[in-house]
Amino acid sequence: MTDITRSHTGARMSQIVTHGDTIYLAGQVGTAGASVTRQTEECLEKIDTLLAEAGSDRSRILQCTIWLADMADFAEMNAVWDAWVPAGQAPARACGEARLATPDYKVEFIVVAARS
């Protein structure tokens, strides 16, 4: 049986859950009220940090789900995402529109990755 490890665990969620060589990250958001560009940059910085802590990196992302508060921000978010994803290492990805936890959040990223 493979152990499950949880890190940065609170009453509601864990920021990192690992099961075997698979890493699951909680949804990452940026500074409420900041631009889509800045929130995306902050989300991706958090993802880099959490993946490194879990023994992985952005080249090992298997799947990413992205929620935008407004699909009109799709191109702005993608400009940051496209520069961040390593060439030839794009994960399976979905992006949709959703009402996020507060109207000041514009984007949220949910990642599943393989351990390095």
BAROMI-501723 format. One line per 2 residues: number of its first residue (from 1); their letters; for each residue x, z negated, y negated of N, C-alpha, C, CB. Coordinates in steps of 0.05 Angstrom, whole numbers, plus 5000, padded with zeros to 4 digits. Each point is the difference from the previous one (the first is absolute). Glycine has a CB too. Layout:
BEGIN
NUM	A	X,Z,Y,X,Z,Y,X,Z,Y,X,Z,Y ~ ... .
***
This chain:
BEGIN
1	MT	5017,5000,5024,4983,5000,4976,5018,5000,4975,4963,4975,5025 ~ 5031,5042,4956,5015,5002,4975,4989,4980,4980,5009,5049,5009 .
3	DI	5010,4937,4979,4993,4980,4979,4991,5013,4975,5032,4968,5020 ~ 4951,5018,4965,4991,5008,4974,5013,4981,4980,4956,5019,5017 .
5	TR	5058,4991,4963,5012,4984,4979,4987,5006,4973,5044,5000,5026 ~ 4950,4979,4960,4988,5002,4973,5018,4988,4979,4954,4999,5021 .
7	SH	5049,5015,4957,5017,4990,4978,4984,5000,4974,5041,5017,5023 ~ 4966,4964,4959,4987,4997,4974,4970,4997,5005,5036,5028,4977 .
9	TG	4957,4953,5040,4973,4996,5009,4986,4980,4982,5013,5010,5047 ~ 4963,4997,4944,4983,4982,4985,4974,4996,5016,5020,5016,4956 .
11	AR	4961,4972,5031,4974,4994,5012,4985,5026,5007,4998,4957,4975 ~ 5006,5064,5010,4985,5024,5003,5014,5023,5015,4977,4987,4958 .
13	MS	5050,5014,5038,5014,5023,5012,5030,4994,5002,4965,5031,4982 ~ 5049,4986,5033,5029,5000,5001,5010,5025,4987,5000,4972,5043 .
15	QI	5022,5027,4943,5011,5024,4987,5013,5018,5021,5008,4974,4958 ~ 5003,5014,5063,5013,5016,5021,4990,4989,5027,5042,5009,4971 .
17	VT	4950,5009,5047,4995,4993,5027,5015,5019,5018,4953,4981,4989 ~ 5063,5008,5030,5014,5018,5018,4990,4994,5028,5041,5001,4971 .
19	HG	4957,5021,5045,4992,4998,5028,5018,5020,5014,4951,4987,4990 ~ 5067,5002,5026,5020,5018,5012,5017,5012,4978,4970,5009,5040 .
21	DT	5032,5017,4961,5016,5015,4980,4982,5013,4978,5034,5009,5035 ~ 4941,4981,4963,4982,5011,4980,4996,4979,4978,4977,5029,5034 .
23	IY	5025,4980,4941,4997,4983,4976,4976,5008,4985,5050,4993,4997 ~ 4933,4987,4997,4976,5005,4984,5003,4985,4974,4971,5006,5042 .
25	LA	5025,5007,4936,5001,4987,4973,4972,4998,4989,5046,5018,4992 ~ 4949,4959,4995,4975,4997,4985,4999,5020,4977,4998,4951,5013 .
27	GQ	4978,5053,4977,4998,5018,4977,5017,4990,4976,4953,5012,5015 ~ 5061,5007,4973,5018,4993,4978,4989,5012,4974,5040,4998,5031 .
29	VG	4959,4985,4949,4990,5008,4973,5021,4994,4979,4952,4993,5014 ~ 5046,5020,4964,5019,4995,4978,4987,4981,4979,5021,5045,5008 .
31	TA	4991,4955,4969,4990,4983,4978,4973,5011,4990,5048,4988,4987 ~ 4932,4994,5014,4973,5008,4990,5002,5009,4971,4978,4967,5032 .
33	GA	5010,5055,4962,4999,5011,4973,5022,5019,4993,4978,4958,4988 ~ 5043,5043,5029,5022,5019,4994,4990,5028,5007,5035,4964,5010 .
35	SV	4981,5056,4982,4993,5028,5006,5001,5005,5030,5018,5014,4955 ~ 4970,5008,5054,5001,5008,5028,5029,5004,5008,4955,5022,4997 .
37	TR	5061,4991,4986,5028,5004,5006,5014,4973,5005,5000,5042,4972 ~ 4997,4940,5010,5014,4974,5002,4990,4984,5025,5006,4999,4950 .
39	QT	4967,5001,5054,4990,4986,5023,5010,5012,5026,4959,4988,4974 ~ 5043,5039,5027,5010,5013,5024,5030,4993,5004,4967,5038,4994 .
41	EE	5049,4962,4985,5028,4993,5002,5002,4971,5011,5012,5031,4962 ~ 4972,4951,5027,5002,4972,5009,4991,4997,5029,4991,4985,4953 .
43	CL	4989,5029,5055,4991,4999,5029,5022,5010,5018,4953,5008,4986 ~ 5060,5014,5007,5021,5011,5017,5024,4982,5000,4983,5046,4990 .
45	EK	5024,4941,4988,5021,4980,5000,4994,4977,5019,5011,5013,4952 ~ 4965,4977,5047,4992,4979,5018,5001,5009,5029,4970,4981,4965 .
47	ID	5022,5043,5041,5001,5011,5027,5029,5001,5009,4958,5027,4993 ~ 5060,4982,4991,5029,5001,5007,5010,4972,5007,5006,5040,4969 .
49	TL	4987,4940,5015,5009,4973,5004,4989,4988,5026,5002,4994,4950 ~ 4972,5010,5054,4988,4989,5025,5010,5014,5025,4959,4989,4973 .
51	LA	5044,5037,5026,5011,5014,5023,5028,4991,5006,4971,5039,4989 ~ 5046,4958,4991,5027,4991,5004,5000,4972,5013,5016,5027,4961 .
53	EA	4967,4956,5030,4998,4973,5012,4992,5001,5029,4987,4982,4955 ~ 4996,5038,5052,4990,5003,5027,5019,5016,5018,4953,4996,4982 .
55	GS	5069,5014,5007,5019,5016,5015,4994,5029,5001,5007,4960,5027 ~ 4983,5051,4951,4993,5029,4999,5006,5010,4972,4965,4994,5037 .
57	DR	5026,5031,4959,5002,5012,4974,4980,5023,4997,5049,4988,4998 ~ 4950,5024,4979,4979,5020,4994,5002,5025,5018,5000,4984,4954 .
59	SR	5023,5021,5058,5002,5023,5018,4987,4995,5026,5043,5012,4978 ~ 4949,4963,5028,4987,4993,5025,4970,4995,4998,5044,4980,5013 .
61	IL	4945,5027,4964,4971,4997,4996,4985,5020,5018,5007,4984,4952 ~ 4975,5005,5064,4984,5017,5018,4974,5010,4986,5019,4974,5039 .
63	QC	4969,5008,4946,4974,5006,4988,4997,4985,4973,4979,5008,5045 ~ 5009,5005,4936,4994,4987,4974,4972,5008,4992,5049,5001,4986 .
65	TI	4936,4978,5007,4973,5004,4989,5002,4992,4971,4976,4992,5045 ~ 5014,5026,4937,5001,4995,4972,4972,5000,4989,5046,5021,4996 .
67	WL	4947,4958,4989,4974,4999,4987,5005,5002,4970,4980,4971,5036 ~ 5006,5048,4951,5000,5003,4971,4973,4992,4989,5034,5038,5003 .
69	AD	4967,4948,4975,4975,4992,4987,4985,5025,4989,5020,4955,4988 ~ 4996,5066,5006,4989,5025,4989,5017,5023,5010,4982,4976,4958 .
71	MA	5006,5043,5056,5015,5023,5011,5011,5017,4978,4971,4999,5040 ~ 5021,4997,4936,5012,5015,4977,5029,4993,4997,4955,5001,4977 .
73	DF	5054,4976,5035,5027,4991,4998,5018,5010,5023,4983,4959,4976 ~ 5006,5058,5041,5013,5009,5024,5027,5013,4993,4956,5007,5022 .
75	AE	5045,5011,4959,5025,5014,4994,5021,4981,4988,4973,5042,4991 ~ 5018,4940,4992,5019,4980,4988,5012,4982,5022,4973,5001,4957 .
77	MN	5011,4990,5062,5010,4984,5021,5019,5016,5018,4958,4972,4999 ~ 5034,5053,5007,5016,5017,5018,5028,5006,4988,4958,5019,5018 .
79	AV	5043,4983,4955,5026,5006,4988,5021,4978,5006,4976,5024,4963 ~ 5015,4951,5038,5017,4978,5007,5005,5000,5030,4983,4973,4961 .
81	WD	4996,5029,5055,5002,5000,5029,5019,5022,5010,4953,4982,5003 ~ 5044,5043,4987,5016,5022,5009,5030,4996,4995,4961,5030,4992 .
83	AW	5046,4957,4986,5028,4994,4994,5011,4977,5017,4992,5015,4953 ~ 4990,4968,5058,5008,4977,5015,5003,5006,5030,4977,4972,4966 .
85	VP	5007,5045,5045,5000,5005,5029,5025,5017,5006,4949,4998,5003 ~ 5067,4993,5017,5024,5016,5007,4992,5028,5011,5024,4957,5011 .
87	AG	4991,5063,4981,4995,5027,5008,4999,5002,5030,5022,5017,4959 ~ 4957,4995,5051,4996,5004,5029,4990,4976,5015,5036,5032,4997 .
89	QA	4958,4946,4989,4992,4975,5012,4972,4991,4992,5048,4987,5002 ~ 4936,5032,4988,4973,4992,4991,4983,4989,5023,5002,5036,4964 .
91	PA	4985,4942,5032,4983,4988,5021,4973,5013,5001,5024,4957,4995 ~ 4961,5037,5026,4972,5007,5000,4988,4985,4977,4997,5008,5051 .
93	RA	4984,5005,4934,4991,4987,4975,4971,5007,4995,5046,5001,4982 ~ 4939,4980,5007,4973,5005,4990,4998,4988,4973,4980,5000,5047 .
95	CG	5004,5013,4936,4996,4990,4973,4971,5003,4993,5047,5011,4986 ~ 4941,4968,5004,4972,5001,4993,4994,4983,4975,4988,5007,5048 .
97	EA	4988,4995,4943,4991,4985,4977,4984,4976,5009,4999,5042,4971 ~ 5007,4935,5016,4986,4975,5007,5000,4981,4976,5013,5005,5049 .
99	RL	4968,4978,4951,5000,4979,4980,5019,4979,5010,4952,5009,4985 ~ 5069,4985,4999,5020,4981,5009,4992,4971,4991,5035,5036,4997 .
101	AT	4982,4944,5009,4993,4972,4996,4993,4993,4971,5030,4990,5038 ~ 4982,5024,4944,4994,4996,4971,5001,5028,4987,5019,4952,4999 .
103	PD	4965,5053,4981,5001,5026,4987,5027,5007,4987,4951,4994,4991 ~ 5066,4986,5006,5026,5005,4988,5021,5010,5020,4990,4964,4968 .
105	YK	5003,5035,5058,5017,5013,5020,4992,5029,5003,5005,4956,5025 ~ 5015,5061,4974,4995,5029,5001,5007,5012,5027,5008,5002,4951 .
107	VE	5010,4985,5064,5010,5011,5026,5008,4977,5019,5016,5042,4976 ~ 4979,4963,5049,5009,4981,5021,5011,5016,5024,4965,4965,4985 .
109	FI	5057,5025,5026,5013,5013,5023,5000,4982,5024,5029,5026,4969 ~ 4964,4985,5054,5000,4985,5025,5018,5016,5019,4953,4981,4993 .
111	VV	5067,5005,5019,5021,5014,5015,5002,4989,5029,5025,5009,4957 ~ 4980,5009,5061,5008,4994,5028,5027,5014,5004,4951,4994,5017 .
113	AA	5069,4991,4994,5026,5011,5003,5012,4992,5027,5007,5000,4950 ~ 5014,5014,5058,5015,4993,5024,5025,4984,4992,4983,5041,5025 .
115	RS	5024,4940,4991,5025,4984,4995,5023,5019,5004,4978,4956,5014 ~ 5043,5041,4970,5024,5016,5003,5015,4994,5026,5004,5003,4950 .
***
